Each structure stands twice: as C-alpha cells, then as structure tokens.
C-alpha cells in the first residue's frame, strides 16, 4: 500500500467520522494539510468508492469473513434453575487456547 493510498484511507475515515460528505476535493485538502504526497488519481478513486459503498458498512464488516460458528446456550428451564450454572461454566471451560503454528505444520522447516 502506498503512502498516498494510506493517506486517502485515513482521510476518508476522518471525513466519515465527522459526518462530512467524502469528496475528492476534501480528501485532497486533508492530504495537503497533513503534508502527505499522493498521486492525483487516489482522492477521486476513494471518493467514487464512497459514493458506491457505505463506509460505515465497510468499517463494521472488516473482520466478517464468515466461517465462524455461533455458540448457543440453552435457556434454563422453569423447573431446573440450578442446572444452568454448571452448563454455563462448562461452556467457559471449553475455550481453547490458540495453538501456535510451527514450521513443521506448514510442511517445511528452516533446515530443509
């Protein structure tokens, strides 16, 4: 990612955060104020993106790649209120620590 592209990204986020319409002129003004050199086509490309896509949706969906399974916990029944606490504790205990990957897991090592 070039400095100009990164600068336009931050300028777009600043404008979105302040509720200001994202235009090429406003992006260019922010880049100039921040002393960031960018190719002249970057601000207009980012402004066109902002016209077609909602920046707020892009921000909130950054980590949404799908594939994650939702964990559901059954609601406690009316008669067995005491059984729900152990079930909730069992769910918390099942949290798996992230396993560190080694070079062997990827099919190669440093000394192959």
C-alpha positions as CSV (number, residue, x, y, z in Angstrom):
1,X,0.0,0.0,0.0
2,X,1.4,3.3,-1.0
3,X,1.6,6.4,1.3
4,X,-0.9,8.2,-0.9
5,X,-3.4,5.3,-0.7
6,X,-3.0,5.0,3.0
7,X,-3.4,8.8,3.4
8,X,-6.6,8.7,1.4
9,X,-7.9,5.8,3.5
10,X,-7.3,7.8,6.7
11,X,-8.8,11.0,5.1
12,X,-11.9,9.1,4.2
13,X,-12.2,7.7,7.7
14,X,-11.8,11.2,9.2
15,X,-14.5,12.6,6.9
16,X,-16.8,9.7,7.7
17,X,-16.2,10.1,11.4
18,X,-17.1,13.8,11.3
19,X,-20.2,13.2,9.1
20,X,-18.8,15.2,6.2
21,X,-19.5,14.0,2.7
22,X,-16.5,12.3,1.2
23,X,-15.4,14.1,-2.0
24,X,-12.1,14.1,-3.9
25,X,-11.6,17.8,-3.0
26,X,-12.0,17.2,0.7
27,X,-9.7,14.2,0.6
28,X,-7.1,16.2,-1.3
29,X,-7.4,19.1,1.2
30,X,-6.8,16.7,4.2
31,X,-3.8,15.2,2.4
32,X,-2.4,18.7,1.8
33,X,-3.0,19.7,5.4
34,X,-1.2,16.6,6.6
35,X,1.7,17.1,4.2
36,X,1.0,13.7,2.5
37,X,2.1,13.4,-1.1
38,X,-0.4,11.3,-3.2
39,X,-0.9,10.7,-6.8
40,X,-3.7,12.8,-8.2
41,X,-5.9,9.9,-9.0
42,X,-6.2,8.5,-5.4
43,X,-8.6,11.1,-4.0
44,X,-11.0,10.7,-6.9
45,X,-10.9,6.8,-6.6
46,X,-11.7,6.9,-2.9
47,X,-14.5,9.5,-3.5
48,X,-16.0,7.2,-6.1
49,X,-15.8,4.3,-3.7
50,X,-17.5,6.3,-1.0
51,X,-20.3,7.1,-3.5
52,X,-20.9,3.4,-4.3
53,X,-20.3,1.8,-0.9
54,X,-21.3,2.9,2.6
55,X,-18.0,3.5,4.5
56,X,-19.8,2.6,7.8
57,X,-20.6,-0.8,6.4
58,X,-17.0,-1.3,5.3
59,X,-15.8,-0.4,8.8
60,X,-18.2,-2.7,10.7
61,X,-17.6,-5.7,8.3
62,X,-13.8,-5.6,8.4
63,X,-13.5,-8.9,10.3
64,X,-16.6,-10.5,9.0
65,X,-15.2,-13.3,6.8
66,X,-17.9,-15.8,7.7
67,X,-16.9,-19.3,8.7
68,X,-17.2,-18.6,12.5
69,X,-19.7,-20.9,14.2
70,X,-22.0,-19.3,16.7
71,X,-22.2,-20.8,20.2
72,X,-25.7,-21.1,21.6
73,X,-26.5,-21.9,25.2
74,X,-29.9,-23.3,26.0
75,X,-32.1,-21.2,28.2
76,X,-32.7,-22.7,31.7
77,X,-36.0,-24.5,32.1
78,X,-38.5,-23.2,34.6
79,X,-38.1,-26.1,37.0
80,X,-34.4,-26.7,36.9
81,X,-32.8,-23.3,37.6
82,X,-29.9,-24.9,39.4
83,X,-28.7,-26.9,36.4
84,X,-28.0,-23.8,34.2
85,X,-25.0,-22.6,36.2
86,X,-22.8,-25.7,35.6
87,X,-23.7,-25.7,31.9
88,X,-22.6,-22.1,31.6
89,X,-19.4,-22.9,33.5
90,X,-18.7,-25.9,31.2
91,X,-19.0,-23.6,28.1
92,X,-16.4,-21.2,29.6
93,X,-14.0,-24.0,30.4
94,X,-14.1,-25.3,26.8
95,X,-12.4,-22.2,25.4
96,X,-9.5,-23.4,23.5
97,X,-6.1,-21.7,23.7
98,X,-4.8,-20.6,20.3
99,X,-2.4,-23.2,19.1
100,X,0.9,-21.8,17.9
101,X,1.9,-23.0,14.5
102,X,5.3,-24.4,13.9
103,X,7.2,-24.7,10.6
104,X,6.6,-28.4,10.7
105,X,2.8,-27.8,10.5
106,X,3.3,-25.8,7.2
107,X,5.3,-28.6,5.5
108,X,8.7,-27.1,5.7
109,X,11.3,-26.1,8.3
110,X,14.3,-23.8,8.5
111,X,16.8,-26.6,7.8
112,X,15.2,-28.4,4.8
